[in-house]
Amino acid sequence: MIKLKRIYEKFEEDDGFRILVERLWPRGIKKEDARIDLWLKEIAPSNELRKWFSHDSNKWDEFKNRYFQELNNKKDVVNKLLEIIKNNKNVTFLYSTKENNFNNAVALKEYIEKLKTNY
C-alpha cells in the first residue's frame, strides 16, 4: 500500500518504508531526525517543472502530463521504486509542501499505481 504524508507529520510504525520524493531537502528537518529510509530525489519533477507548477491547482492536469513524461524517461529509478513497493507491505511517499492535494507525491502515487498493476 502506498501512503502519502508530509515529512513534518509524526513518524508512525505503519508508515512502513519511508521515501522522501522531493528534489530539495525540507526546511527545518535535520537529516538524522527525518526517519526516512530513502531520499529518492531523482524521482522528483525537474526544477523547471517544479517551478513552473508552483502548486497551482489550475495547472494540475498539465503538470501531471509533463511529470508523467519525465517519469517515462526515468525507467531505472521508476523500476527501483516499483521493486521497493513490491518488497514492502507499506510504503510512504514523504513530501514537504503544505498543499496536500496538488503535489508531486500525489501525482507520483497515481503514476505508480497505474504501472504497478502491470509490474
N, C-alpha and C positions, 0 to 999 in steps of 0.2 A: 504494500500500500504506500502511495506517495502522499505525504502531507506537506503543507506549506506553513511557514512560521517566520515571524520577524525574529531576527537574531537577538533582539533586545528582550524577548519574552523568556520566561523561566525555562530552563532545561527540564525535561521530563524523561523518565526511563523509556516510555513508549515512543519517544521520538525515533528510536532506532538509530540508523546510520545517518548522521547529520552532515549535509553538504552545503557549504556556502556557495551560492550560484551567482555571485556578484563579481564584477571585474575589479572593483575598488574595495579595499578593506573598510568596514563600517566604522564611522567615527565613534569614539568613546568606548570602544571594546578592546580590551587587551587580548592579544592572541592566546595567552595562557589561560584566560578566563572564558574564552569563546565556546569551549566544549564542542568543537567541530571535529569530524573525522576526516574531512577532505575539503580543501578550498579548490573548487574546480572553476577557476576564473576563465579558462578557455571556453567554457560553455556559455558564458555571458554574451550579451549583444556587443557588437563593436562599439567603440567610443562614439563614433559618428552617429550610429543608430540610437544609442542611449541618449545622447544629447539632443538629437532631433525629436525623439519621442517626448522626453521630459514629463512622463506620466500624464500626458494629455489624453483624456478619455476619448476625445474626438478623433484622435489618431490611432486608436487601439487596433482596429482591423488592419490598417495599413502597416502598423508596427509588427503585428503578428506575421503578416505575409513576408515582410522583409527579414524578420528574425528567423522564421522557418527556412527561408532561402539560405541564410547564413548557416543554420544548423545542418542543412542538407550538404553543405560543403565541409563539414567537420565530422566526417564519419567516424574517425578514430576516437574522438572524445565522446561522441554520442554512444558508440558501442561500449566504451568503458563505463559510461553511466548505466546503460542497459544491463551490463554484467553485474554491477553493484546492486541494482534493483532486483535482479534475478536471485542474487545470493543473500538478500536480507529481507526479513519479514516486513519491516517498516523502514522507510527512507523519508527523511525530512529535508526539503529544499528550504534553505535559510536565505532570507533577503533582508535588506535594511530599510527600505523606504516605508514611510507611514501609509502609503497608498496600498491597500490590501487587495484591491480588485483589478487594477491595471498596472501590473509589473511583470518583469521578465520571468519570475518564478512561476507565476500563473500561466504565462504563455508556454514556458518550458514543460510544465506538467501536462498541458494539453497536447503538445507535440509528442512527448514521450509516451503518453498513454495510447495515442494512436499507433505509434510504432511497436509498442510492447506486445500488442496482440499478434503481431506477425513475427516476433523475435523467437 
